[in-house]
Amino acid sequence: MEELLELRKSITCGDYAKALSIVDELEAMSKEDKLDKIYSYAIILLLHLIKQDAEQRTTKSWDVSIKNSVERINRTNKRRKSGGYYAKKEELLEIIEDAVNPALRNASLEAFEGSCSEQELLEIIDLDSIKTKALEMLDY
């Protein structure tokens, strides 16, 4: 909110260079917020893809969670007015890479009723295939 007040003041005073700088800052803050949301949903998406791969089965709940996560990522990533996306393929891949460790940690608590460590899960699953599958499910 402080930034908006500062923006108004800059425009009113005719300090357009400062106003544009504030607009750039607001734009960066908005994009960072979108990327943080995508990251959170990517953890959930990967969690369930890891469990599916590890246990070689699925449940309706996992399927719904995967679909919901994909829908939320795609919705958050879509620029509604200007079109396009906040995160392109390369950025989405980076987000997926960053989300792997928390997803794996959570999956170790849930897959096989929590009996596998993260390392044991890594030995069971095909992590590259899971990351590729997750990326293929997303719009970019």
Secondary structure, 3 states (H helix, E strand, C coil): CHHHHHHHHHHHCCCHHHHHHHHHHHHHHHHHHHHHHHHHHHHHHHHHHHHHHHHCCCCHHHHHHHHHHHHHHHHHHECCCCCCECCCHHHHHHHHHHHHHHHHHHHHHHHHHHCCCHHHHHHHCCHHHHHHHHHHCCCC
